[in-house]
Amino acid sequence: MGTCSWADPSMVRDWYPRHMRTPRGLLAHYAAHFDTVEVNASFYALPEADHARRWAERTPGDFTFHVKAFGMMTGHRVDPRRLPASMREGVSSGRPDAATIREAFRRFREGIAPLRRAGKLGVVLMQFPPYFRADGPGAWRRRMAWIRRSAELLEGSRMVVEFRHASWYGERVFAPTHAHLARWGIGWVTVDEPQVGPDSVPLVVAPTTSIGYMRLHGRNEATWNARTASAAERFRYDYDDDALRGLLEPVGALAERTRETFVMFNNCYSDYAPRNASTLRAMLDSRG
C-alpha cells in the first residue's frame, strides 16, 4: 500500500510535520509509514541517477520504488525544454523521431539503475494517453508493437501498462490484449477512476503476471478531463469509508491471483492519499 507521490506540495503542507521539509526528512517520514511509493516526477523529466541513488540510500532495505515512464516513452507530448540539449533537435518537428525515443529509454534506464542495483525497483509504469487507442484500422497491432518494443527497450525491468481509453476494454480487443501481455510478461494495471465517457476505463481485475498493480485515481468527475493548476488538483478526491470498503473485494481478488500486489493511491491532494491508504490497509488487516 502506498501513494503515487511523496512530495506533492499540498501533501507536504497537510500530511507531514511542519518542521519536516528537507528531501531527506520527507522521504524518511514517508518510509516510516509505507513500504512502497510511485515516482511521478519521472513522467515530466528524465530521472537522474544521483537522485535515485539518494532515494535508495535513504529508505529501508525492503522499500520499493515504482517509476512512472517519461512522457515521451508513452506517446505523450513533451515540452522540448524538459529535454537535455542534445535531444531537442529530435523533436524539432513537434513529434520525436525514433532515435530520440530510443535515447529517452536509454537515459531513463540509466536514471533508475541505482534503484535496480539496490534491489528497490518495483515496476516501470507505462501510462498511455487517451489518444493511444485500440480502435481504428490497424491501430491495435501498431499499439501492441509499441508496447512490446517498449518492454524490450527497458531491458529487463518489470513493466506494467495502464490504458486510458475505453477501446482497450472492447469485446474484440480485451482478450487478445490480455493474452499478449501475459505472453510477454507485461503487467495489466487495474484502475479506479471517474466514469465519464470513453476517456475513462472500468475497474477490471485482470492480472497478466505475478505482480498485481492497482492505481486509485479518485472519482472526481468534474476535474477528470479539466485543465487544472496541478496534477493533484485533477485527482482531488477523498475516498470515504464506504468507498474504501467497496475496494476491499477487488483488492482481495487481485491479491488472490498474484504473488505481489501493490495498491497505489494517486489522489495526492492534501493528505487524502496517505490517509486513504492507511485506512484501507487497516480495513484489510481487520479482515485477516
Secondary structure as UniProt FT lines:
FT   STRAND          2..3
FT   HELIX           9..15
FT   TURN            18..19
FT   HELIX           23..33
FT   STRAND          36..39
FT   HELIX           41..43
FT   HELIX           49..57
FT   TURN            61..62
FT   STRAND          64..68
FT   HELIX           71..74
FT   HELIX           80..82
FT   HELIX           85..88
FT   HELIX           89..91
FT   TURN            92..93
FT   HELIX           98..117
FT   TURN            118..119
FT   STRAND          121..127
FT   TURN            130..131
FT   TURN            137..138
FT   HELIX           139..153
FT   TURN            154..156
FT   STRAND          159..162
FT   HELIX           166..169
FT   TURN            171..173
FT   HELIX           174..184
FT   STRAND          187..192
FT   TURN            198..199
FT   STRAND          211..216
FT   TURN            221..225
FT   HELIX           231..234
FT   HELIX           241..256
FT   STRAND          260..265
FT   TURN            270..271
FT   HELIX           272..286
//
